[in-house]
Amino acid sequence: MIDAVELARDLIRCPSVTPAEGGALGHLQSVLEGLGFVCHRLRFSDVDTPDVDNLYARYGAAAPNFCFAGHTDVVPTGPLDGWSVDPFAAEIRDGFLYGRGAVDMKSAIAAFTTAAAGAIADGIVRGSISFLITGDEEGPSINGTKKVLGWLVEKGERIDHCIVGEPTNPSRLGEMIKIGRRGSMNSILTIKGKQGHVAYPHLADNAAHLLVRMMHALTRAPLDDGNAHFQPSSLQITSIDIGNPTENVIPGAAEARFNIRFNDMHTSESLGRWIRKTLDDVAGESGRYDIRIRVSGESFIFPPGELSELIGAGIEQVTGRRPELSTTGGTSDARFIKDHCPVAEFGLVGETMHKIDERCSLDDIRSLTEIYRMVLSRYFEKR
């Protein structure tokens, strides 16, 4: 038998700060192999990014294949003197498990592992259960889930439905399931001008002036008003840099960075065209700017259906709450999985994720385990 709390503690004690494996994948692999899973450790590389270890494990060979996806890598601890405990000691205090990764998301991995062990022991698995666990979710997400999914396609492996165990609940377990996510794109706008003396502006070309006009053009009107499933899209300036240490110099260069979180009323391609047209309208034919755009993921949604209903029913039975179906928040690895099968996200309460003294309730870990077990039971009952 596996105890979800103790497995969560074992995983937290592995210092797997991204991209380090820290022993977490190795420990999880050992536990899963003990349950009869066939495990594959997958290490991927790419230019200018760290090599990353990943794990794909499968119990059974028949369809359907119900997958749990998640990550063992965690963000850095921040200043250790701010913690009331050792962030990798997995201490329990007053009914809470403390440690980096307790919420995001080692306890959810432990809960699903325990639920899978129960399903196997009960003999209800009419198909397969799999785990897709990366060490690159908190990092650049280049050598992780996306490449594991490519490997699965090459091997002829099919995933039919997937739960991602990200912490989806704002304050209480059972409040929220994520059935989609907004897209995300980051842009760096560089303005080319001509440096000069502030007393002789006719001999210079102020890059800051053009930058201000361009950013005003991009932000003066909302991108949209949102829709039934999504919040309004949002363009947020994250940095403006002139790099001018003096008061009497007209800057010859200026830079702004901005992020757009966009709903399914747009694509990164359509927004890219809009950005360039808006900037061209301000700059005219001067060619005084350069724009670089990096897309983290497209928006997506799986409307309410079998998977969200299965999770919702389990949540309601265990917690008495009927969860909201949401697309709020940042990006997750679900943005890669959505191209392969229906996916939804449900995990613990996210209030302390990435914070000093990250922690989760022991009762929530046990309740999450029961919810996952009910999802598996009902999923295979229908097969």
Phi, psi and omega per residue, in radians:
M1 nan 2.592 3.134
I2 -1.987 2.388 3.055
D3 -1.798 2.134 -3.037
A4 -1.080 -0.710 -3.122
V5 -1.139 -0.779 -3.124
E6 -1.173 -0.652 3.091
L7 -1.156 -0.700 3.087
A8 -1.048 -0.724 3.118
R9 -1.108 -0.750 3.109
D10 -1.049 -0.705 -3.124
L11 -1.239 -0.680 3.122
I12 -1.112 -0.594 -3.137
R13 -1.195 -0.177 3.058
C14 -1.555 2.004 -3.046
P15 -1.362 1.253 -3.011
S16 -1.616 1.016 3.087
V17 -1.235 2.175 -3.020
T18 -0.896 2.303 0.129
P19 -1.717 0.259 -3.089
A20 -1.206 2.412 3.105
E21 -1.319 -0.653 2.985
G22 1.136 0.144 -3.119
G23 1.607 -0.105 -3.065
A24 -1.206 -0.816 3.123
L25 -1.143 -0.660 3.117
G26 -1.088 -0.743 3.132
H27 -1.166 -0.774 3.131
L28 -1.086 -0.722 3.119
Q29 -1.036 -0.746 3.140
S30 -1.069 -0.735 3.133
V31 -1.145 -0.787 -3.106
L32 -1.173 -0.689 3.093
E33 -1.092 -0.592 3.082
G34 -1.153 -0.368 3.094
L35 -1.604 -0.070 3.131
G36 1.783 0.145 3.093
F37 -1.319 2.494 2.972
V38 -1.601 2.117 -2.985
C39 -1.942 2.509 3.076
H40 -2.237 2.079 3.011
R41 -1.570 2.193 -3.012
L42 -2.139 2.051 -3.139
R43 -1.938 2.164 -3.096
F44 -2.088 2.643 -3.122
S45 -2.274 2.765 3.034
D46 -2.777 2.911 -3.093
V47 -1.163 2.327 3.031
D48 1.055 0.385 3.044
T49 -2.335 2.668 3.132
P50 -1.172 2.590 2.964
D51 -1.147 2.548 -3.052
V52 -2.348 2.381 3.017
D53 -1.575 2.480 3.102
N54 -2.384 2.912 -3.140
L55 -2.382 2.261 2.939
Y56 -2.114 2.207 -3.107
A57 -2.306 2.440 -3.116
R58 -2.407 2.341 3.000
Y59 -1.885 2.098 -3.101
G60 1.636 2.878 -3.127
A61 -2.193 -0.166 -3.056
A62 -1.565 2.828 3.002
A63 -1.504 2.696 -0.023
P64 -1.429 2.778 -3.139
N65 -1.909 1.901 3.117
F66 -1.650 2.127 -2.997
C67 -1.944 2.476 2.926
F68 -1.894 2.221 -3.142
A69 -2.031 2.498 3.132
G70 -3.006 -2.911 -3.100
H71 -2.527 2.515 3.075
T72 -1.720 -0.208 3.105
D73 -1.302 2.609 -3.111
V74 -2.269 2.834 3.077
V75 -1.341 2.809 3.090
P76 -1.017 2.792 -3.039
T77 -1.304 -0.403 -2.931
G78 1.351 -2.980 -3.082
P79 -1.082 2.134 -3.083
L80 -1.121 -0.523 -3.117
D81 -1.247 -0.136 3.054
G82 -1.476 -0.340 -3.118
W83 -1.395 2.530 3.036
S84 -1.540 -0.142 3.139
V85 -2.434 2.912 2.962
D86 -1.193 2.121 -3.046
P87 -1.133 -0.230 3.112
F88 -2.052 0.350 3.109
A89 -1.665 -0.255 3.116
A90 0.972 0.873 3.136
E91 -1.320 2.595 3.041
I92 -1.923 2.210 3.110
R93 -2.419 2.209 3.026
D94 0.894 0.704 3.071
G95 1.451 0.203 3.128
F96 -2.167 2.505 3.051
L97 -1.705 2.119 -3.100
Y98 -1.771 2.549 3.008
G99 2.601 2.710 3.097
R100 -1.188 2.131 -3.080
G101 1.716 -0.050 -3.135
A102 -1.034 -0.718 3.128
V103 -1.639 -0.766 -3.002
D104 -2.082 1.540 -0.141
M105 -2.546 0.729 -3.042
K106 -1.219 -0.546 3.128
S107 -1.211 -0.586 3.078
A108 -1.179 -0.680 3.064
I109 -1.056 -0.768 3.128
A110 -1.115 -0.682 3.136
A111 -1.122 -0.773 -3.124
F112 -1.225 -0.633 3.082
T113 -1.051 -0.763 3.123
T114 -1.145 -0.702 3.095
A115 -1.113 -0.722 3.121
A116 -1.127 -0.710 3.100
A117 -1.042 -0.703 3.114
G118 -1.156 -0.711 3.131
A119 -1.123 -0.695 3.123
I120 -1.166 -0.779 -3.140
A121 -1.095 -0.587 -3.141
D122 -1.404 -0.158 3.117
G123 1.216 0.545 -3.063
I124 -1.754 0.001 -3.029
V125 -1.382 1.707 3.091
R126 -1.746 1.257 -3.047
G127 2.578 -2.285 -3.090
S128 -2.449 2.685 2.962
I129 -2.101 2.368 3.133
S130 -2.349 2.790 3.055
F131 -2.155 2.294 3.009
L132 -2.100 1.763 -3.006
I133 -2.092 2.158 -3.100
T134 -1.896 2.826 3.002
G135 -1.938 0.368 -2.997
D136 -2.391 0.542 3.126
E137 -1.482 -0.638 3.137
E138 -1.468 -0.102 3.110
G139 -1.750 -2.560 -3.099
P140 -1.273 -0.167 3.112
S141 1.020 0.682 3.114
I142 -1.784 -0.739 -3.064
N143 -1.809 0.462 -3.081
G144 -2.037 -2.128 -2.980
T145 -0.955 -0.743 -3.106
K146 -1.027 -0.746 -3.133
K147 -1.325 -0.555 3.048
V148 -1.097 -0.736 3.113
L149 -1.084 -0.678 3.068
G150 -1.106 -0.699 3.096
W151 -1.099 -0.708 3.123
L152 -1.085 -0.732 3.106
V153 -1.075 -0.775 3.125
E154 -1.051 -0.622 -3.105
K155 -1.517 -0.021 -3.125
G156 1.317 0.330 3.108
E157 -1.454 2.385 3.137
R158 -2.125 2.328 2.988
I159 -1.802 2.301 -3.081
D160 -1.696 -0.668 3.066
H161 -2.565 2.687 -3.059
C162 -2.541 2.397 2.917
I163 -1.896 2.275 2.985
V164 -1.757 2.258 -2.994
G165 -1.541 0.565 3.113
E166 -1.158 2.632 3.101
P167 -1.241 1.832 -2.993
T168 -1.764 -0.229 -3.002
N169 -1.613 2.276 -3.122
P170 -1.144 -0.792 -3.059
S171 -2.502 -0.371 3.136
R172 -2.401 2.475 3.120
L173 -1.062 2.276 3.104
G174 1.734 0.035 -3.107
E175 -1.328 -0.567 -2.911
M176 -2.634 2.372 2.941
I177 -1.985 2.413 3.040
K178 -1.639 2.162 3.124
I179 -1.950 0.157 3.107
G180 3.131 3.086 3.120
R181 -2.567 2.649 3.000
R182 -1.244 2.699 3.010
G183 -1.365 2.885 -3.128
S184 -2.476 2.325 3.070
M185 -2.470 2.409 3.139
N186 -1.959 2.408 -3.113
S187 -2.231 2.513 3.026
I188 -2.096 2.033 -3.120
L189 -1.844 2.127 3.140
T190 -2.033 2.233 -3.125
I191 -1.823 2.353 3.122
K192 -1.844 2.098 3.089
G193 -2.247 -2.631 3.135
K194 -2.455 2.085 -3.119
Q195 -1.178 2.585 3.103
G196 -2.943 -3.100 3.141
H197 -1.461 2.414 -3.095
V198 -1.109 -0.401 3.127
A199 -1.395 -0.174 -3.103
Y200 -2.268 1.069 -3.053
P201 -1.083 -0.435 -3.139
H202 -1.201 -0.249 3.119
L203 -1.717 0.042 -3.097
A204 -2.254 3.098 3.108
D205 -2.450 1.789 -2.972
N206 -1.291 1.913 -3.128
A207 -1.162 -0.545 -3.108
A208 -1.153 -0.627 -3.136
H209 -1.093 -0.784 3.126
L210 -1.164 -0.671 3.126
L211 -1.046 -0.780 -3.137
V212 -1.072 -0.775 3.141
R213 -1.114 -0.694 -3.125
M214 -1.169 -0.771 -3.117
M215 -1.202 -0.570 3.052
H216 -1.117 -0.723 -3.136
A217 -1.112 -0.610 -3.125
L218 -1.335 -0.466 -3.002
T219 -1.925 -0.041 -2.983
R220 -1.259 -0.349 -3.124
A221 -2.358 2.560 3.087
P222 -1.067 2.602 3.084
L223 -1.256 -0.594 3.108
D224 -2.989 3.119 -3.137
D225 -1.853 0.178 -3.087
G226 1.389 -3.133 3.119
N227 -2.593 -2.892 -3.006
A228 -1.051 -0.554 -3.063
H229 -1.904 -0.242 -3.010
F230 -2.238 2.564 2.926
Q231 -1.161 2.868 3.015
P232 -1.037 2.542 3.028
S233 -1.141 2.676 -3.019
S234 -2.438 2.234 3.000
L235 -1.819 2.109 -3.118
Q236 -2.159 2.187 3.047
I237 -1.291 2.235 -3.107
T238 -1.861 -0.316 -3.138
S239 -2.843 2.445 2.956
I240 -2.272 2.130 -3.052
D241 -2.247 2.128 3.082
I242 -1.809 -0.591 3.124
G243 1.170 0.645 -3.086
N244 -1.935 1.887 -3.079
P245 -1.484 -0.077 -3.067
T246 -2.131 2.919 -3.079
E247 -1.693 -0.197 -3.021
N248 -2.055 0.411 3.134
V249 -2.117 2.220 2.996
I250 -1.334 2.166 -3.075
P251 -1.224 2.417 3.112
G252 -1.645 -0.091 3.114
A253 -2.601 2.624 3.107
A254 -2.666 2.636 -3.081
E255 -2.427 2.476 3.015
A256 -2.312 2.564 3.062
R257 -2.141 2.453 3.126
F258 -2.597 2.689 -3.136
N259 -2.090 2.465 3.007
I260 -2.062 2.130 2.952
R261 -1.760 2.028 -2.950
F262 -2.167 2.573 3.139
N263 -1.572 -3.002 -3.039
D264 -1.403 0.185 2.978
M265 -1.452 -0.075 -3.119
H266 -2.399 2.895 2.879
T267 -2.183 2.876 3.091
S268 -1.091 -0.550 3.125
E269 -1.182 -0.783 -3.135
S270 -1.169 -0.643 3.109
L271 -1.225 -0.625 3.076
G272 -1.071 -0.724 3.100
R273 -1.121 -0.724 -3.140
W274 -1.117 -0.748 3.119
I275 -1.025 -0.863 -3.075
R276 -1.158 -0.689 3.120
K277 -1.135 -0.741 3.133
T278 -1.074 -0.760 -3.140
L279 -1.191 -0.684 3.105
D280 -1.093 -0.685 -3.137
D281 -1.098 -0.579 3.123
V282 -1.401 -0.759 -3.040
A283 -1.376 -0.364 -3.047
G284 1.203 -2.453 -3.099
E285 -1.738 0.249 -3.043
S286 -1.235 -0.433 -3.125
G287 1.091 0.596 -3.015
R288 -1.604 0.281 -3.126
Y289 -2.442 2.818 3.024
D290 -2.329 2.396 3.126
I291 -2.201 2.254 3.066
R292 -2.049 2.256 -3.065
I293 -2.136 2.271 3.069
R294 -2.138 2.202 -3.085
V295 -1.737 2.150 3.094
S296 -1.500 -0.500 -3.134
G297 3.067 2.683 3.091
E298 -1.546 2.752 3.044
S299 -1.227 2.652 3.090
F300 -2.751 2.799 3.057
I301 -2.672 2.460 2.910
F302 -1.921 1.829 -3.108
P303 -0.962 2.740 -3.124
P304 -0.809 2.267 -3.072
G305 -2.855 -2.686 -3.014
E306 -0.978 -0.823 -3.039
L307 -1.196 -0.831 -3.140
S308 -1.144 -0.580 3.109
E309 -1.195 -0.682 3.092
L310 -1.085 -0.825 -3.133
I311 -1.149 -0.775 -3.128
G312 -1.060 -0.706 3.127
A313 -1.128 -0.714 3.095
G314 -1.121 -0.740 3.114
I315 -1.065 -0.809 -3.088
E316 -1.120 -0.680 -3.128
Q317 -1.190 -0.657 -3.077
V318 -1.459 -0.715 -3.011
T319 -1.878 -0.295 -3.054
G320 1.392 0.080 -3.116
R321 -1.838 2.507 3.019
R322 -1.741 1.992 -2.980
P323 -1.284 2.614 2.970
E324 -1.323 2.444 3.051
L325 -1.685 2.010 -2.893
S326 -2.247 2.794 3.008
T327 -2.185 0.297 -3.062
T328 -1.313 2.973 3.046
G329 1.653 -2.963 -3.102
G330 -1.508 -2.736 3.128
T331 -1.611 2.837 3.031
S332 -2.571 3.094 3.127
D333 -1.221 -0.124 3.013
A334 -1.031 -0.424 3.141
R335 -1.132 -0.399 3.060
F336 -1.559 -0.700 -3.055
I337 -1.190 -0.514 -3.067
K338 -1.058 -0.351 3.092
D339 -1.394 -0.098 -3.052
H340 -2.039 -0.507 -3.105
C341 -2.953 2.910 3.004
P342 -1.046 2.400 -3.086
V343 -2.448 2.508 3.018
A344 -2.431 2.799 -3.114
E345 -2.094 2.324 3.045
F346 -2.740 2.248 3.115
G347 -2.671 -2.446 -3.021
L348 -1.540 -3.022 3.085
V349 -1.387 2.277 -2.993
G350 -1.653 0.188 -3.034
E351 -0.971 -0.637 -3.033
T352 -1.912 0.143 -3.135
M353 -1.092 2.418 -3.139
H354 1.192 0.057 -3.098
K355 -1.700 2.906 2.920
I356 -1.088 2.497 -3.104
D357 0.988 0.751 3.006
E358 -0.947 2.373 -3.071
R359 -2.812 2.759 3.066
C360 -2.481 2.720 -3.122
S361 -1.263 2.395 3.058
L362 -1.091 -0.660 3.107
D363 -1.092 -0.652 3.125
D364 -1.161 -0.658 3.102
I365 -1.079 -0.763 -3.119
R366 -1.208 -0.676 3.117
S367 -1.182 -0.688 3.100
L368 -1.095 -0.698 3.083
T369 -1.024 -0.767 -3.135
E370 -1.169 -0.671 3.103
I371 -1.102 -0.830 3.117
Y372 -1.047 -0.697 -3.134
R373 -1.131 -0.691 3.099
M374 -1.145 -0.688 3.102
V375 -1.039 -0.819 3.133
L376 -1.100 -0.765 -3.120
S377 -1.057 -0.830 -3.101
R378 -1.252 -0.576 3.125
Y379 -1.104 -0.832 -3.082
F380 -1.375 -0.398 3.053
E381 -1.039 -0.603 -3.074
K382 -1.402 -0.096 -3.075
R383 -1.669 nan nan
